[in-house]
Amino acid sequence: MIAGRRHHSKLWTPFLHLHHNHHNPLCCLPVLPGTRTWTARAACSTSSRRNLHSHTGDTATNTTTAATAAAQPPRRRPSFITSASSWTKLTDAGLKKIPSPGDSLHPDLGPLLKPLLIPRVVNTEGSRKALAHFTNFFGDMDWTLHYDNFSQPTVLSKDPVPFSNFWATLDPPWKKKDNQEGEIARLVLVAHYDSKIEPQGFIGATDSAAPCAMIMHVAKSIDKAMRRKWAQMEKEGDEFAMADEHGFMVLLLDGEEAFKWWTSEDSIYGARHLADKWESTMHPAHSTYKNHLSSINLFVLLDLLGAPNPRIPSYFKTTHWAYQHMADLEIRLRAMDLLESGKDHSLFLPDRDKTVFPEGLQIEDDHIPFLRRGVDILHIIASPFPPVWHTMNDDGAHLDKAVVNDWAVIVSAFVVEWYGLEPFLKDNGDGMKTVSERGNKTEL
């Protein structure tokens, strides 16, 4: 069963409808299946919010720091085989080479973020400007650009409304040249780029302009290192390694927000359309991957990021190994004082040693249509939601600049490790300051 949360964001459970307080979207009361979810509202206590978190199996509080996490011996982890064939743990020297966003994600100055801090409602000028921003950015880096343009009615319009999903791919040149689409597996970084239709003028900095800009920084951070790796692979001519090499995708979805109230029909328009399209569009016969869905190694969805003091639980047991890798990177970056929020800041990802994953509440988002089709999901979304959620205060002025930059660095390190790119990183950050240089500048 799917249960709504006010206006757009939702909580998902296979067993319960959830009834939400109008003023507190994280509080909920179970409603018997078959009843109307929105017929009445009741106030929820703060204890019920804690119960929500305990129900999802969260085992760490928001006060966990890198120091306390490092001091605790890690629990023995189950063995697993990652689909990332090149995964190599970054050395300390490699972590210091991760490019820093600098001012590129600054809400007033940043060339990546500032153009997105406008209303981006579906089929408006703001939406088209955002799409042009992505097109220019990835086009300038010579990535392969893709558009999924479609139209459908909404709860506010019987006439079809245009939507446009966007994705950009960076693939091994020998596979791209030979049109081997059915042979390319990819790590996929995902965010939605539309904003809510109300309140009028709503920007949605955390929801999700900042996540889009973070992903753009990640793409820029790894672009040249990926190309250097592939040039070396072509020079060495190891056909087996070349056949096994993966590509990378950035996916920016339209129509995540509800136009009125979040329901299964009035939400995640772009994700629902694209998941269905990718499932039904087959690659050529005898391809390793039968369609786009089966070629997704991991679907990493970023949402509601950029506010102060974020806390992101580990939502899925099946991808907890990936969460652990990202959490370990955060701990190491903090211990080395390479994050702008500081060594002693509470961990963004506190659930590294979580072992209990009771079935129940999960936050509904763009990943749901993909999850239902068997795609592995790593959901990086704050819980509880930022205080500015769905208010006019979700703007650039209320972003935490250090947190925004730190997310970009953590996710960049995750992708560098995934593809084994440390030998191909440059000491000069390929024209961007590295996190080590950023730290030295701050200390001065």
C-alpha positions in Angstrom: 0.0 0.0 0.0 1.1 3.5 -0.6 0.4 6.3 1.8 0.5 10.0 1.0 2.4 12.8 2.8 1.3 16.3 2.5 1.3 17.8 -1.0 4.2 15.7 -2.4 6.6 13.8 -0.3 5.4 10.4 0.8 6.1 7.5 3.1 5.9 4.0 1.7 5.0 0.8 3.4 3.9 -2.5 2.0 1.4 -2.9 4.8 -0.1 0.4 6.0 -1.8 3.5 4.7 -0.4 6.3 6.7 -2.4 9.3 8.0 -0.4 12.5 8.2 -0.7 15.6 10.4 -1.1 18.7 8.3 1.5 20.6 10.2 4.0 17.7 10.8 4.5 15.5 7.7 6.8 13.2 9.6 4.1 12.2 12.2 1.7 9.6 11.1 -1.1 7.3 12.4 -1.9 4.0 10.8 -5.2 3.9 8.9 -7.0 0.7 8.0 -6.6 -0.3 4.3 -9.6 0.9 2.3 -10.2 4.0 4.3 -9.6 7.5 2.9 -6.2 8.7 3.9 -7.1 12.4 4.1 -10.6 12.4 5.8 -9.3 13.7 9.1 -6.2 14.9 10.8 -4.8 14.5 14.3 -1.9 16.0 16.1 1.1 13.7 16.7 3.4 13.9 19.6 7.2 14.2 19.4 7.3 10.6 20.7 5.5 9.4 17.6 8.2 11.0 15.5 10.8 9.1 17.4 8.7 5.9 16.9 8.8 6.5 13.2 12.6 6.6 13.3 12.9 3.5 15.5 10.5 1.7 13.2 12.9 2.2 10.3 15.6 0.6 12.4 17.9 3.6 12.8 20.6 2.7 15.3 22.5 6.0 15.7 21.6 9.5 16.8 22.4 12.7 15.1 25.1 13.4 17.6 27.4 10.6 16.2 30.6 12.2 15.1 33.6 10.9 13.0 35.7 10.7 16.2 33.2 8.5 18.0 32.5 6.3 15.0 36.2 5.8 14.4 36.7 4.9 18.0 34.2 2.1 17.8 35.4 -1.1 16.2 33.3 -1.8 13.1 31.0 -4.8 13.3 31.8 -7.7 11.1 30.1 -7.1 7.8 28.7 -9.8 5.6 30.6 -10.6 2.5 29.3 -9.3 -0.8 30.2 -8.9 -4.4 29.8 -5.4 -5.7 28.8 -4.8 -9.2 31.5 -2.1 -9.4 34.2 -4.1 -11.0 36.9 -1.4 -10.4 36.1 -0.6 -6.8 39.3 0.3 -5.0 39.5 2.0 -1.6 40.9 5.5 -1.7 44.2 6.1 0.1 44.5 9.2 2.3 46.6 10.7 -0.4 43.7 10.0 -2.9 41.1 11.6 -0.6 43.2 14.8 -0.5 42.9 14.9 -4.4 39.1 15.0 -4.4 38.1 18.3 -6.1 36.5 20.9 -3.9 33.4 22.7 -5.2 34.8 26.0 -4.0 32.3 28.7 -4.8 30.7 26.8 -7.7 27.8 25.8 -5.4 27.5 29.1 -3.7 23.8 30.3 -3.9 24.8 33.8 -4.9 27.9 33.2 -6.9 28.0 29.6 -8.0 27.8 28.9 -11.7 26.4 25.4 -11.0 23.8 26.3 -8.4 22.7 29.9 -8.9 21.0 29.3 -12.3 18.8 26.7 -10.6 17.6 28.8 -7.7 14.5 29.9 -9.5 10.9 28.4 -9.6 11.1 25.4 -11.9 7.5 24.3 -12.2 6.8 21.7 -14.9 6.4 23.3 -18.4 7.4 26.8 -17.3 10.2 29.1 -18.4 12.1 28.3 -15.2 11.9 24.6 -16.0 13.2 25.2 -19.5 16.1 27.4 -18.2 17.1 24.5 -15.8 17.0 22.1 -18.7 19.1 24.4 -20.8 21.6 24.7 -17.9 22.0 20.9 -17.8 22.3 20.8 -21.6 25.0 23.4 -21.8 27.0 22.0 -18.9 27.1 18.4 -20.0 27.3 19.3 -23.7 30.4 21.4 -23.0 32.1 18.4 -21.4 31.1 16.3 -24.5 28.9 13.8 -22.7 26.1 12.1 -24.6 22.8 13.8 -23.9 19.4 12.2 -23.8 15.9 13.6 -23.5 12.7 11.8 -22.6 9.9 14.2 -23.7 6.4 13.1 -23.1 3.0 14.7 -22.4 0.1 13.6 -20.2 -2.8 15.1 -18.3 -2.5 16.1 -14.7 -5.0 16.7 -11.9 -4.9 20.4 -12.9 -5.2 19.9 -16.7 -7.3 17.6 -18.9 -5.0 18.6 -21.7 -1.6 16.9 -21.9 1.2 18.7 -20.1 4.7 18.4 -21.5 7.4 16.9 -19.3 11.1 16.4 -20.0 13.5 14.0 -18.3 17.2 14.5 -19.0 20.2 12.2 -18.7 23.8 12.4 -19.7 26.2 9.5 -20.1 29.9 9.1 -20.0 30.8 5.7 -21.5 34.0 3.9 -22.5 34.8 5.2 -26.0 35.2 1.8 -27.5 31.7 0.8 -26.4 30.2 4.1 -27.5 32.0 3.9 -30.9 30.7 0.4 -31.6 27.1 1.3 -30.4 27.3 -1.3 -27.6 24.5 0.1 -25.5 23.4 -3.3 -24.4 26.9 -4.0 -23.0 27.2 -0.9 -20.8 26.4 -1.1 -17.1 26.3 2.2 -15.2 26.3 3.8 -11.8 23.4 6.3 -11.9 23.2 9.5 -9.9 19.7 10.9 -9.7 17.8 14.0 -8.6 14.6 15.7 -9.7 14.8 19.2 -11.1 11.2 20.5 -11.0 9.8 22.5 -8.1 6.4 22.7 -6.5 3.6 24.7 -8.1 2.7 26.2 -4.7 3.3 28.3 -2.8 3.7 30.6 -5.7 7.4 31.5 -6.2 8.6 28.4 -4.4 12.2 27.7 -5.2 13.1 24.4 -3.6 16.8 24.8 -2.9 17.1 21.6 -1.0 14.2 20.1 -3.0 16.1 19.7 -5.3 18.2 22.5 -6.9 21.2 21.9 -4.6 21.2 18.1 -5.2 21.2 18.7 -9.0 24.1 21.1 -8.7 26.0 18.7 -6.4 25.7 16.0 -9.0 26.9 18.4 -11.7 30.0 19.0 -9.5 30.5 15.2 -9.2 30.4 14.8 -12.9 33.0 17.6 -13.4 35.2 16.1 -10.7 35.5 12.7 -12.4 35.2 13.6 -16.1 38.9 13.9 -17.0 40.0 11.1 -14.6 37.5 8.7 -16.3 38.8 9.7 -19.7 42.5 9.2 -18.6 41.6 5.8 -17.3 40.0 4.7 -20.5 42.8 6.1 -22.6 45.3 3.9 -20.6 43.0 0.9 -21.0 42.9 1.4 -24.8 46.7 1.7 -24.8 47.1 -1.5 -22.8 44.6 -3.4 -25.0 43.3 -5.8 -22.3 40.2 -7.0 -24.1 38.7 -8.6 -21.0 39.1 -5.5 -18.9 37.7 -3.4 -21.7 34.7 -5.6 -22.1 34.0 -5.4 -18.4 34.4 -1.6 -18.1 31.3 0.4 -17.0 29.9 3.8 -17.9 28.4 6.5 -15.7 25.0 8.3 -15.9 23.5 11.5 -14.5 19.7 11.4 -14.5 17.7 14.5 -13.7 13.9 13.8 -13.6 11.0 16.1 -14.2 7.6 16.1 -12.5 8.5 14.7 -9.1 6.3 17.1 -7.3 2.5 16.7 -7.0 0.4 19.4 -8.6 -2.2 19.1 -5.9 -2.1 16.3 -3.4 0.5 13.4 -3.6 -1.2 10.3 -4.9 0.0 7.4 -7.0 -1.3 9.3 -10.0 -0.3 12.9 -9.0 3.4 12.5 -8.3 6.7 11.3 -9.8 5.4 11.7 -13.3 8.9 11.6 -14.9 10.1 8.6 -12.9 7.0 6.6 -13.6 7.2 7.3 -17.3 10.9 6.6 -17.7 10.9 3.4 -15.6 8.1 2.0 -17.8 9.9 3.1 -20.9 13.2 1.6 -19.9 11.6 -1.6 -18.9 9.7 -2.0 -22.2 12.5 -0.9 -24.6 14.8 -3.8 -25.3 18.4 -3.8 -26.3 19.4 -6.0 -29.3 19.2 -9.8 -28.9 22.2 -11.4 -27.2 23.0 -8.2 -25.3 24.4 -8.6 -21.8 21.8 -6.3 -20.5 18.3 -6.7 -21.9 17.2 -3.1 -21.2 18.3 0.1 -19.5 16.9 -1.1 -16.1 19.0 -4.2 -16.0 22.1 -2.2 -16.8 21.8 0.0 -13.7 24.4 -1.1 -11.2 23.1 1.2 -8.5 20.5 4.0 -8.5 21.7 6.7 -6.1 19.0 9.3 -5.5 19.8 12.6 -3.8 16.9 14.7 -2.3 16.3 17.2 0.4 20.0 18.0 0.9 21.7 21.2 1.7 20.1 22.2 5.0 22.1 22.3 8.3 22.6 19.1 10.4 21.4 16.5 7.9 20.8 13.0 9.0 20.4 10.3 6.4 19.4 6.8 7.5 20.3 3.6 5.7 16.9 2.6 4.2 17.6 -0.7 2.4 19.3 -3.8 3.6 20.1 -4.8 0.0 22.3 -1.7 -0.6 23.6 -1.2 3.0 27.0 -2.2 1.7 27.0 0.9 -0.6 25.8 3.1 2.3 28.6 1.8 4.4 31.2 2.7 1.7 29.8 6.3 1.6 29.6 6.5 5.4 33.2 5.3 5.7 34.3 8.0 3.3 32.6 10.6 5.3 34.3 9.4 8.5 37.7 9.4 6.9 37.2 12.9 5.3 36.1 14.3 8.7 39.0 12.7 10.5 41.4 14.3 8.0 39.6 17.6 8.4 38.8 17.7 4.7 35.1 18.6 5.1 34.1 22.3 5.5 31.6 21.5 8.3 34.5 20.3 10.4 35.9 17.3 12.2 33.5 17.4 15.1 30.3 17.9 13.1 27.7 15.2 13.6 27.8 12.6 10.9 25.5 13.0 7.8 25.5 9.2 7.5 25.3 7.8 11.0 24.0 4.3 10.2 27.3 2.6 9.2 26.9 -0.2 11.7 23.1 -0.7 11.4 22.1 -4.4 11.3 18.4 -4.4 11.8 16.2 -3.4 8.9 12.6 -4.1 9.9 10.0 -3.9 7.1 7.9 -0.8 7.2 8.2 2.8 6.6 10.3 4.2 3.7 10.2 7.6 2.2 8.5 7.6 -1.2 10.4 9.4 -3.9 11.5 9.0 -7.6 13.1 5.7 -6.9 9.8 3.8 -6.3 9.0 2.9 -9.9 12.6 1.6 -10.3 12.6 -0.2 -7.0 9.4 -2.1 -7.9 11.2 -3.2 -11.1 14.1 -4.7 -9.2 16.7 -1.9 -9.4 19.1 -1.5 -6.4 18.5 1.8 -4.7 20.7 4.0 -2.4 18.4 6.7 -1.2 20.2 9.8 0.2 17.4 11.8 1.7 17.3 13.6 5.0 15.1 12.2 7.7 13.7 14.2 9.5 13.1 16.5 6.6 14.7 20.0 6.7 12.7 22.6 8.6 12.3 24.6 5.4 10.6 21.7 3.6 7.8 22.9 1.3 8.0 26.5 2.6 9.2 29.7 1.0 12.3 29.5 3.2 13.6 26.6 1.1 15.8 29.1 -0.8 19.4 29.9 -1.3 19.6 32.0 1.8 18.7 29.0 4.0 21.2 26.6 2.5 24.2 25.7 4.7 27.1 26.4 2.3 29.5 24.1 4.1 27.0 21.2 4.1 26.3 21.7 0.4 30.0 21.5 -0.5 30.5 18.5 1.8 27.8 16.5 0.2 29.4 17.2 -3.2 32.8 16.0 -1.9 31.4 12.9 -0.2 29.5 11.8 -3.3 32.5 12.6 -5.5 34.8 10.4 -3.4 32.2 7.6 -3.6 32.2 7.8 -7.4 36.0 8.0 -7.6 36.2 4.9 -5.4 33.5 3.1 -7.3 35.5 3.4 -10.6 39.0 3.0 -9.2 40.0 6.5 -10.3 42.6 7.4 -7.8 45.6 6.8 -10.1 44.0 9.2 -12.6 43.3 12.1 -10.3 45.5 15.1 -10.7 47.2 16.9 -7.8 45.9 20.2 -9.2 42.2 19.0 -9.2 42.1 19.4 -13.0 41.8 23.1 -12.6 39.6 22.9 -9.4 41.1 23.3 -5.9 41.3 20.0 -4.2 39.8 19.5 -0.7 43.4 19.6 0.7 44.0 23.0 -0.9 40.7 24.2 0.3 41.6 23.2 3.8 44.9 25.0 3.6 43.2 28.2 2.3 40.7 28.1 5.2 43.5 27.7 7.8 45.2 30.8 6.5 
